[in-house]
Amino acid sequence: MRHGEVHNPTGILYGRLPGFRLSEQGEKQALRVAEHLAERDIVHVVASPLERAQQTAGPIADSHRLELATDDRLIEADNQFEGLKVSVGDGALRSPKHWPKLRNPFEPSWGEPYLKIAHRMLGAVHRARAAAAGHEAVCVSHQLPVWTVRLFLEGKHMWHDPRKRQCSLASLTTLTFEDEQLIRISYSEPAGSTDPRVTGA
């Protein structure tokens, strides 16, 4: 699951910075998904250590009377533009001093390599799968890590246009296993769809 909407009035790329909580809308999204999952056979709920992910996971853990676990591998991707505005037409991308960071969009050169993201996320997925063996688990993470591990598992190249990610706020990207074998990937938006281009999501 991707976390809900974050309160980000200045529109920066907040990445792993502390202090970024869910907005009022984000809290409603988290509750909506918890209601959607209330009858599911969930026995394990785990989240990124970042506050917005913990807040999103809380209602799901509470509704199933589970202790919320934390896995650092679910954290947001590292990014050298953290704390800056990066929207097209303004912000850090207009400054020549930042252009060397953009030299290789396929890795990407401005942050954590896609393959590293995919591998750590897959490790978290398999830990959660083992913890919930025979049942269901929910892992709450962030847009780029969720989308990257999905591309990896689907055998697609991991460099992509961020505006085309299928990973709305509070969406569910579901991995179905038979024993240790992945047999299906599905996607749903129980809290509604959101535009992946919106800064601060």
Residue frames relative to the residue before (quaternion, step in Angstrom):
aa qw qx qy qz dx dy dz
M 1.0000 0.0000 0.0000 0.0000 0.00 0.00 0.00
R 0.3357 -0.6917 0.5961 0.2311 3.53 -1.16 0.70
H 0.5546 -0.6168 0.4421 0.3414 3.61 -1.07 0.70
G 0.5799 -0.5931 0.4412 0.3424 3.57 -1.32 0.25
E 0.7567 -0.3919 0.2810 0.4414 3.53 -1.38 0.04
V 0.2831 -0.7731 0.5553 0.1176 3.55 -1.05 0.92
H 0.4559 -0.6409 0.5380 0.3034 3.57 -1.14 0.66
N 0.1872 0.7822 -0.5576 0.2052 3.57 -0.38 1.29
P 0.0609 -0.8701 0.4878 0.0365 3.60 0.62 1.12
T 0.6925 0.4677 -0.2938 0.4642 3.62 1.10 -0.51
G 0.4149 -0.7656 0.4245 0.2482 3.58 1.26 -0.05
I 0.3722 0.7287 -0.4998 0.2841 3.59 1.02 0.71
L 0.4908 -0.5667 0.5444 0.3764 3.53 -1.35 0.12
Y 0.1591 -0.8592 0.4813 0.0696 3.59 -0.08 1.25
G 0.1962 -0.8448 0.4889 0.0934 3.61 1.20 -0.30
R 0.8029 -0.2339 0.2084 0.5072 3.55 -0.65 -1.16
L 0.3580 0.7482 -0.4935 0.2617 3.60 1.22 0.21
P 0.4604 -0.6800 0.4904 0.2918 3.61 -1.02 0.74
G 0.7441 0.4713 -0.2945 0.3709 3.54 -1.32 0.21
F 0.5914 0.5518 -0.3881 0.4417 3.59 1.21 0.15
R 0.0902 -0.8261 0.5554 -0.0304 3.50 -0.27 1.42
L 0.6458 -0.4792 0.4101 0.4304 3.52 -1.33 0.11
S 0.4417 -0.6328 0.5622 0.2973 3.54 -1.22 0.58
E 0.6953 -0.4189 0.3452 0.4712 3.58 -1.27 0.01
Q 0.6468 0.5064 -0.3126 0.4769 3.57 1.03 -0.81
G 0.6347 0.5391 -0.3235 0.4493 3.57 1.03 -0.77
E 0.6352 0.5173 -0.3255 0.4722 3.57 1.03 -0.75
K 0.6410 0.5107 -0.3200 0.4754 3.58 1.03 -0.76
Q 0.6300 0.5313 -0.3317 0.4592 3.58 1.02 -0.78
A 0.6455 0.5246 -0.3182 0.4548 3.58 0.96 -0.85
L 0.6623 0.4953 -0.2998 0.4756 3.57 0.98 -0.85
R 0.6334 0.5440 -0.3304 0.4401 3.58 1.01 -0.82
V 0.6752 0.4736 -0.2961 0.4818 3.57 0.96 -0.84
A 0.6114 0.5427 -0.3512 0.4563 3.60 1.02 -0.71
E 0.6443 0.5022 -0.3126 0.4847 3.58 1.02 -0.78
H 0.6380 0.5401 -0.3135 0.4505 3.57 1.01 -0.85
L 0.7540 0.3867 -0.1900 0.4958 3.57 1.07 -0.80
A 0.3690 0.7937 -0.4432 0.1934 3.57 1.28 -0.09
E 0.7559 0.3753 -0.2062 0.4952 3.60 1.01 -0.74
R 0.4817 0.6706 -0.4383 0.3552 3.58 1.24 0.09
D 0.5234 -0.6525 0.4659 0.2885 3.56 -1.22 0.57
I 0.1770 0.8163 -0.5190 0.1818 3.55 0.75 1.14
V 0.0473 -0.8174 0.5739 -0.0124 3.56 -0.75 1.09
H 0.7697 0.2223 -0.1368 0.5827 3.60 1.27 -0.05
V 0.0042 -0.7768 0.6291 -0.0294 3.57 -0.88 1.03
V 0.0354 0.8034 -0.5875 0.0906 3.56 -0.72 1.12
A 0.0969 -0.8186 0.5661 0.0098 3.57 -1.02 0.78
S 0.6302 -0.4628 0.4760 0.4027 3.47 -1.43 0.25
P 0.5469 -0.6316 0.4279 0.3448 3.63 -1.09 0.53
L 0.5464 0.6309 -0.4095 0.3685 3.62 1.17 -0.28
E 0.6472 -0.6022 0.3195 0.3412 3.51 -1.02 0.95
R 0.6677 0.5213 -0.3169 0.4266 3.60 0.87 -0.89
A 0.6522 0.4937 -0.3110 0.4840 3.58 1.09 -0.67
Q 0.6315 0.5289 -0.3244 0.4651 3.57 1.01 -0.81
Q 0.6574 0.5088 -0.3029 0.4661 3.58 0.98 -0.87
T 0.6552 0.5149 -0.3103 0.4575 3.57 1.00 -0.81
A 0.6956 0.4839 -0.2690 0.4578 3.57 0.97 -0.87
G 0.5377 0.6873 -0.3849 0.3005 3.58 1.10 -0.69
P 0.7068 0.4586 -0.2933 0.4518 3.64 0.70 -0.95
I 0.6217 0.5269 -0.3488 0.4629 3.61 1.09 -0.61
A 0.6571 0.4948 -0.3059 0.4794 3.57 0.92 -0.91
D 0.6608 0.5207 -0.3102 0.4427 3.58 0.92 -0.90
S 0.6873 0.4973 -0.2986 0.4372 3.59 0.87 -0.91
H 0.7223 0.3684 -0.2368 0.5353 3.58 1.22 -0.42
R 0.4165 -0.7400 0.4367 0.2971 3.58 1.34 0.21
L 0.4251 0.6869 -0.4592 0.3695 3.50 0.94 1.04
E 0.4599 -0.6239 0.5448 0.3199 3.54 -1.25 0.45
L 0.4049 -0.7169 0.5156 0.2370 3.57 -0.86 0.95
A 0.2165 -0.7726 0.5874 0.1058 3.55 -0.81 1.06
T 0.2532 -0.7472 0.5945 0.1552 3.58 -1.27 0.39
D 0.0226 -0.7684 0.6395 0.0058 3.55 -1.05 0.85
D 0.4198 -0.7427 0.4699 0.2268 3.57 -0.53 1.21
R 0.6016 0.5900 -0.3565 0.4036 3.60 1.16 -0.50
L 0.6236 0.5341 -0.3370 0.4607 3.59 1.26 -0.22
I 0.4219 0.7480 -0.4373 0.2668 3.60 1.28 -0.06
E 0.6482 -0.5000 0.4117 0.4004 3.55 -1.31 0.36
A 0.5790 -0.5839 0.4389 0.3622 3.58 -1.20 0.52
D 0.4949 -0.6258 0.5143 0.3146 3.54 -1.14 0.69
N 0.0143 0.8125 -0.5786 0.0696 3.60 -0.94 0.87
Q 0.4239 -0.7340 0.4773 0.2318 3.60 -0.80 1.03
F 0.6401 0.5060 -0.3282 0.4759 3.60 1.25 -0.17
E 0.3221 0.7743 -0.4868 0.2443 3.57 1.29 0.15
G 0.7968 0.2716 -0.2306 0.4880 3.56 -0.90 0.99
L 0.6792 0.4602 -0.2747 0.5014 3.58 1.32 -0.09
K 0.4746 -0.6016 0.5395 0.3491 3.54 -1.32 0.24
V 0.0587 -0.8297 0.5551 -0.0049 3.57 -0.80 0.98
S 0.3473 0.7499 -0.5027 0.2537 3.61 1.17 0.30
V 0.6001 -0.5867 0.4089 0.3585 3.56 -1.15 0.70
G 0.7895 0.3203 -0.2444 0.4630 3.56 -0.95 0.94
D 0.7941 0.0899 -0.0848 0.5951 3.59 1.21 -0.20
G 0.6996 0.5128 -0.3166 0.3839 3.53 -1.27 -0.14
A 0.8526 -0.2590 0.1485 0.4289 3.51 -1.40 -0.33
L 0.6381 0.5712 -0.3428 0.3861 3.60 0.98 -0.71
R 0.6108 0.5513 -0.3520 0.4462 3.61 1.22 -0.30
S 0.6470 0.5436 -0.3184 0.4296 3.57 1.18 -0.44
P 0.4819 -0.6937 0.4545 0.2827 3.63 -0.74 1.04
K 0.5971 0.5877 -0.3792 0.3927 3.61 1.06 -0.57
H 0.6927 0.4607 -0.2762 0.4813 3.60 1.20 -0.45
W 0.4904 0.7112 -0.4135 0.2876 3.60 1.20 -0.35
P 0.6127 0.5506 -0.3813 0.4196 3.67 0.95 -0.61
K 0.5988 0.5722 -0.3608 0.4288 3.60 1.15 -0.51
L 0.6885 0.4875 -0.2637 0.4677 3.57 1.24 -0.48
R 0.3514 0.8006 -0.4457 0.1919 3.58 1.29 0.10
N 0.8145 0.1240 -0.0480 0.5648 3.63 1.05 -0.65
P 0.1630 -0.8279 0.5308 0.0793 3.60 0.01 1.27
F 0.6022 0.5935 -0.3558 0.3982 3.59 1.21 -0.29
E 0.6524 0.5424 -0.3206 0.4211 3.61 1.19 -0.38
P 0.2823 0.6403 -0.1155 -0.7050 1.97 1.42 -2.01
S 0.5800 -0.6358 0.3989 0.3166 3.59 -1.13 0.68
W 0.6666 0.5120 -0.3135 0.4419 3.63 1.18 -0.33
G 0.8279 0.1262 -0.0623 0.5430 3.59 1.18 -0.04
E 0.8025 -0.2665 0.2283 0.4826 3.51 -1.32 -0.45
P 0.4912 -0.6757 0.4542 0.3096 3.64 -0.79 0.92
Y 0.5909 -0.6083 0.4037 0.3433 3.55 -1.02 0.86
L 0.6631 0.5157 -0.3239 0.4352 3.59 0.89 -0.87
K 0.6277 0.5225 -0.3368 0.4685 3.59 1.04 -0.73
I 0.6262 0.5295 -0.3319 0.4662 3.60 1.00 -0.81
A 0.6719 0.5111 -0.2979 0.4456 3.56 0.85 -1.02
H 0.6832 0.4990 -0.2973 0.4425 3.58 0.87 -0.90
R 0.6808 0.4699 -0.3111 0.4679 3.61 0.89 -0.84
M 0.6348 0.5215 -0.3317 0.4637 3.57 1.04 -0.75
L 0.6473 0.5146 -0.3213 0.4614 3.58 0.97 -0.81
G 0.6104 0.5401 -0.3438 0.4663 3.57 1.09 -0.66
A 0.6591 0.4980 -0.3011 0.4763 3.58 0.99 -0.85
V 0.6235 0.5438 -0.3306 0.4542 3.58 1.02 -0.82
H 0.7134 0.4538 -0.2734 0.4586 3.58 0.79 -0.96
R 0.5955 0.5302 -0.3737 0.4740 3.59 1.11 -0.52
A 0.6669 0.4920 -0.2998 0.4726 3.58 0.94 -0.87
R 0.6244 0.5391 -0.3362 0.4544 3.59 1.00 -0.81
A 0.6704 0.4882 -0.2959 0.4740 3.58 0.95 -0.87
A 0.6530 0.5273 -0.3143 0.4436 3.59 1.00 -0.81
A 0.7609 0.3261 -0.1689 0.5349 3.56 1.15 -0.66
A 0.1364 0.8509 -0.5026 0.0683 3.59 1.21 0.41
G 0.8188 0.1797 -0.1742 0.5167 3.56 -0.75 1.13
H 0.7272 0.3234 -0.2009 0.5712 3.57 1.32 -0.09
E 0.5625 -0.5955 0.4448 0.3620 3.59 -1.16 -0.58
A 0.1557 -0.7601 0.6246 0.0892 3.53 -1.24 0.61
V 0.1998 -0.7372 0.6274 0.1516 3.55 -1.27 0.46
C 0.0989 -0.7673 0.6329 0.0311 3.55 -0.90 1.04
V 0.1546 -0.7951 0.5813 0.0769 3.61 -0.67 1.04
S 0.0589 0.8008 -0.5854 0.1120 3.54 -0.66 1.20
H 0.6110 -0.5581 0.4510 0.3343 3.55 -1.23 -0.60
Q 0.7219 -0.5007 0.2554 0.4036 3.55 -1.17 0.58
L 0.7233 0.4479 -0.2769 0.4468 3.60 0.62 -1.07
P 0.6669 0.4822 -0.3348 0.4590 3.66 0.80 -0.77
V 0.6490 0.5109 -0.3279 0.4585 3.61 0.94 -0.82
W 0.6905 0.4787 -0.2823 0.4629 3.58 0.85 -0.98
T 0.6462 0.5338 -0.3214 0.4407 3.60 1.00 -0.81
V 0.6903 0.4544 -0.3041 0.4738 3.61 0.82 -0.87
R 0.6018 0.5413 -0.3664 0.4588 3.60 1.09 -0.56
L 0.6511 0.5042 -0.3181 0.4698 3.60 0.90 -0.90
F 0.6356 0.5397 -0.3175 0.4516 3.57 0.99 -0.87
L 0.7078 0.4635 -0.2622 0.4642 3.58 0.84 -0.98
E 0.6769 0.4683 -0.2870 0.4900 3.57 1.16 -0.55
G 0.4852 -0.7033 0.4043 0.3264 3.57 1.32 0.05
K 0.4823 0.6583 -0.4319 0.3839 3.57 1.20 0.55
H 0.5781 -0.5474 0.4418 0.4134 3.59 -1.20 0.33
M 0.4418 -0.7489 0.4444 0.2157 3.54 -0.98 0.89
W 0.5554 0.5315 -0.4276 0.4756 3.62 1.17 -0.15
H 0.0718 0.8142 -0.5568 0.1478 3.55 -0.90 0.95
D 0.5270 -0.5763 0.5114 0.3587 3.54 -1.38 0.09
P 0.4168 -0.7421 0.4606 0.2519 3.64 -0.45 1.15
R 0.6139 0.5730 -0.3452 0.4190 3.59 1.17 -0.56
K 0.7271 0.4295 -0.2279 0.4847 3.57 1.25 -0.30
R 0.3644 0.7344 -0.4973 0.2838 3.58 1.21 0.35
Q 0.2600 -0.7238 0.6141 0.1773 3.58 -1.02 0.81
C 0.4704 0.6419 -0.4506 0.4046 3.54 0.26 1.30
S 0.0505 -0.8406 0.5392 -0.0143 3.57 0.51 1.23
L 0.6700 -0.4661 0.3877 0.4285 3.54 -1.30 0.27
A 0.8529 0.0709 -0.0960 0.5082 3.57 -0.99 0.95
S 0.3874 0.7168 -0.4907 0.3088 3.59 1.13 0.56
L 0.3502 -0.7200 0.5670 0.1937 3.53 -1.35 0.39
T 0.0755 -0.7402 0.6673 0.0333 3.55 -0.85 1.04
T 0.1308 -0.8581 0.4965 0.0127 3.55 -0.18 1.32
L 0.1493 -0.7614 0.6282 0.0570 3.54 -0.90 1.05
T 0.1283 -0.8003 0.5845 0.0364 3.57 -0.66 1.15
F 0.1176 -0.8107 0.5733 0.0156 3.55 -0.79 1.11
E 0.1634 -0.6782 0.6958 0.1708 3.48 -1.39 0.42
D 0.7702 -0.0977 -0.0268 0.6297 3.54 -0.27 1.33
E 0.7834 -0.2741 0.2010 0.5203 3.65 -0.58 -1.05
Q 0.5711 0.6177 -0.3655 0.3985 3.58 1.29 0.00
L 0.3475 -0.7194 0.5649 0.2065 3.58 -0.79 1.04
I 0.0935 -0.8325 0.5455 0.0241 3.59 -0.68 1.06
R 0.8212 0.0405 -0.0034 0.5692 3.59 1.14 -0.39
I 0.1245 -0.7384 0.6570 0.0881 3.53 -1.25 0.68
S 0.0367 0.7972 -0.6006 0.0490 3.58 -0.80 0.99
Y 0.2329 -0.7792 0.5752 0.0878 3.54 -1.26 0.45
S 0.0731 0.7937 -0.6013 0.0571 3.58 -1.03 0.79
E 0.2569 -0.7655 0.5792 0.1122 3.54 -1.28 0.53
P 0.0767 -0.8480 0.5234 0.0326 3.61 0.41 1.17
A 0.7050 0.4072 -0.2627 0.5179 3.62 1.20 -0.38
G 0.6402 -0.5223 0.3264 0.4591 3.60 1.27 0.16
S 0.5306 -0.6396 0.4562 0.3183 3.55 -1.26 0.33
T 0.1068 -0.7699 0.6252 0.0700 3.55 -1.25 0.53
D 0.5532 -0.6183 0.4593 0.3173 3.55 -1.23 0.56
P 0.3938 -0.7438 0.4799 0.2477 3.66 -0.59 1.06
R 0.6174 0.5601 -0.3527 0.4251 3.63 1.21 -0.26
V 0.5131 0.6678 -0.4193 0.3391 3.61 1.22 -0.24
T 0.3674 -0.7300 0.5372 0.2086 3.58 -0.67 1.11
G 0.7720 0.3414 -0.2601 0.4689 3.53 -1.01 0.84
A 0.4980 0.6382 -0.4427 0.3858 3.55 1.26 0.01
